[in-house]
């Protein structure tokens, strides 16, 4: 389940839940509920996490093991 990936990527970056919560504009308690699955992660927070960790939402959701973000499409 992707909850493990959320915790793993945070720990890989040597961050505390509080630090990630600040980046998301939420409390540490709210973020902790996302990591444990007690609260569903809203799509806007998923987007913010992908930007924060410079990865894709697919990586965070464990749909891929490729950590690099997708290239931005040129318009």
C-alpha positions in Angstrom: 0.0 0.0 0.0 1.2 3.5 -0.8 1.2 4.5 2.9 4.6 2.7 3.3 5.9 4.7 0.4 4.9 8.0 2.0 6.8 7.1 5.2 9.8 5.7 3.3 10.3 8.7 1.0 10.0 11.1 4.1 12.6 9.0 5.9 14.8 8.8 2.8 14.9 12.6 2.9 15.7 12.6 6.6 12.5 14.6 7.4 10.2 14.5 10.3 6.4 14.4 9.9 6.3 17.9 11.3 8.6 19.2 8.5 6.5 17.6 5.8 3.3 18.9 7.5 4.6 22.5 7.4 5.4 22.2 3.7 1.8 21.0 3.2 0.3 23.7 5.4 -1.3 21.2 7.8 -0.6 19.9 11.3 1.8 17.1 12.2 -1.2 15.2 13.5 -3.0 15.5 10.2 0.0 14.3 8.3 0.5 11.4 10.6 -3.1 10.3 9.9 -2.2 10.2 6.2 0.8 8.0 6.8 -1.2 5.6 8.9 -4.1 5.5 6.5 -6.6 6.8 9.2 -7.3 9.7 6.9 -7.4 9.7 3.1 -4.8 11.8 1.3 -6.6 14.6 -0.7 -5.5 15.0 -4.3 -4.2 18.5 -3.7 -1.9 17.2 -0.9 -0.8 14.3 -3.2 0.1 16.9 -5.8 2.0 19.0 -3.2 3.9 16.0 -2.0 5.0 15.0 -5.5 6.3 18.6 -6.1 7.9 18.6 -2.7 9.8 15.4 -3.3 10.4 16.1 -7.0 8.7 12.9 -8.0 5.4 11.8 -9.6 2.1 11.0 -7.9 2.4 7.6 -9.6 5.6 6.9 -7.6 3.9 8.0 -4.3 0.9 5.8 -5.1 3.2 2.8 -5.9 2.0 2.6 -9.5 5.6 2.8 -10.6 9.0 2.4 -9.0 10.5 5.1 -11.2 11.3 8.0 -8.7 12.1 10.6 -11.4 9.2 12.8 -12.3 7.6 12.7 -15.7 9.0 15.3 -18.1 6.7 18.4 -18.5 4.9 18.5 -21.8 5.7 21.4 -24.0 2.8 23.4 -25.3 
